[in-house]
């Protein structure tokens, strides 16, 4: 089947190569260009998009850097097989906000990575380039008022309330920022319905999970590593859960109903709902 790109937005002020990369990236993520499929040639892409060859080459380089395509000398450019690469969260989050109704469920340690991934779609909503009707976000994090398996002191593996207070403050900072940003969109009339809920549970969170629009799931492990932090004015060596550079594994219902990917998304949704509805406890961001 011949690939036909979605029309580019005439009001998009990004450089042409970014527009082409975004268009091709969206086609790959929605599987209009399937894993292993060969992309149209440079000549065909210049005709499809109406931009110069150099623009197409730059767009393809960006897609290769992102891990979405691979260039095979003398053969062409191909969509990478899903198993060949870790997934990038940000493009999928932005793509989610192109839908009318946006839902994001997050389970993790502090929501720092989620906060970062939301900044670009938030900016695009503010300038009118994304126009969702509703946004619902559920954030599930560990209760730092009780001892955790980590973070703990490195010297003796013991719990230290200062470390838990530090993580509690980090979590509050990011979740409040997310809550306030979406509330602002509602107050400005940019998104009619916004809702951010936070619940806590007593278990240590050894992995992070994102379920986006009930269609895509991203899963990654928090390794425990030695670290040095400042808590209440004192430098403390600790065993820490390190999640900033965690490799995320992507699963999608677009893989097909009977595929492993679709089952992973279904199980991720089931796990999240089960914790949210049972041992998850409502957490008031303004009462802490």
Number of C-alpha atoms within 10 A of each C-alpha: 5 7 13 13 15 11 9 13 9 6 7 11 9 9 9 19 20 19 18 26 21 18 17 21 24 18 17 19 17 14 14 15 21 18 19 14 16 17 21 16 13 18 11 13 21 18 12 14 19 12 14 15 15 12 22 23 17 16 22 25 17 19 20 18 11 15 18 24 26 19 16 9 7 6 9 13 20 20 22 20 15 17 10 10 16 17 20 17 19 17 17 21 22 18 19 20 25 15 16 13 16 20 18 21 22 22 24 25 26 25 22 17 18 20 15 12 18 16 14 14 20 19 12 14 17 16 10 11 15 20 19 20 15 18 22 16 18 18 23 27 26 22 22 22 11 13 18 20 15 21 26 24 19 17 10 8 13 16 18 16 17 16 24 21 15 17 19 19 14 15 21 17 16 18 22 16 13 22 17 13 15 22 17 15 18 17 12 11 10 20 21 14 17 22 14 18 16 20 21 19 20 16 15 19 21 18 17 22 20 27 24 24 20 17 17 25 29 24 21 19 18 19 14 15 13 14 15 13 14 12 15 11 8 9 10 19 15 24 21 21 22 17 20 9 10 16 17 20 18 22 24 24 19 14 18 11 11 9 13 14 20 20 17 19 24 19 13 22 20 12 11 20 13 12 16 20 10 9 13 20 17 13 17 10 15 7 5 8
